[in-house]
């Protein structure tokens, strides 16, 4: 898959600074400011794919994403829609799913390997990064104790809360 994102980034900066020049009169200068920075342009393109396979109740995927520096980048700007460096991100995930009792356990792992930014001579914005996601779910049933009229209405899906309130209360 190829993703060509369009990014509208806004950053609102606010600050207060007190400056003192250590003069004998104790004068201080307080400066308050607010600045809005923005960039609206194409972001970095992402080319990726994955494969998946199943083995009974176990389900697996493995893939890779390639982040390409196609987004707008200006070294002198504080806000950019692109990062100006290549990155590759291998990832893998698996799920255990027991449909008979509704138990599910899933986990995903990804590692982003950043390349050097040509303008700043730094590797990515913060080096390498990784992410781990773990999820566990179980299906549960809620049993309602109701009258036969309310059970029929719930089963057919025709009841509204107002109608239920009048019949039950």
C-alpha positions, -999 to +999 in steps of 0.1 A: +000+000+000+011+035-007+000+064+016+004+100+005-007+121+035-017+157+034-009+174+067-023+205+083+000+212+113-007+241+137+014+249+168+003+275+193+033+288+214+027+309+245+053+321+270+063+347+296+099+356+304+114+380+329+147+396+321+169+413+346+201+432+338+212+434+375+211+472+375+211+490+409+175+500+406+162+464+403+145+470+370+132+440+353+116+435+319+088+411+315+079+399+280+048+379+272+042+365+238+020+343+217+029+329+183+010+306+159+031+284+136+017+263+109+025+243+078-001+228+054+015+206+028+022+170+017+037+148+044+062+119+041+050+091+019+047+056+034+051+024+013+042-008+032+029-043+030+024-073+051+017-110+049-006-130+072-012-167+079-032-188+102-026-220+122-058-231+141-065-205+167-032-186+161-031-158+135+001-141+124+012-110+104+047-097+094+053-066+074+075-036+067+068+001+062+092+024+043+089+061+052+101+083+023+111+120+028+087+134+003+070+159+026+077+196+029+108+204+050+126+236+056+155+235+080+147+271+093+111+264+101+099+251+135+069+233+120+073+210+090+050+184+075+080+162+065+109+148+085+135+149+057+149+115+064+142+079+054+130+054+079+122+017+077+098-001+102+096-039+103+067-051+124+050-083+135+018-093+152+000-123+164-035-131+178-048-161+197-085-163+192-107-189+208-141-184+193-159-210+215-153-190+247-145-156+233-110-153+247-086-132+226-050-122+232-031-100+207+003-085+205+022-063+180+058-052+179+074-026+156+109-011+154+115+022+135+150+026+122+157+062+112+183+073+087+203+106+087+187+140+080+208+156+053+203+191+066+210+186+103+234+156+100+215+139+128+199+104+127+162+110+127+146+134+152+152+111+181+172+081+170+155+047+168+121+040+183+101+009+190+065+002+200+048-028+217+011-033+219-005-060+240-043-066+242-064-092+259-101-095+256-128-118+268-164-120+257-189-117+285-227-120+286-250-098+306-283-115+317-312-092+322-340-101+345-371-087+329-408-093+323-419-114+293-431-082+275-397-065+279-378-097+268-399-098+236-392-061+229-355-065+235-353-097+214-371-080+184-352-047+188-383-026+186-382-011+221-371+024+229-359+035+263-390+057+267-413+027+261-392+005+284-393+031+311-431+033+310-436-005+310-410-014+336-413+015+361 
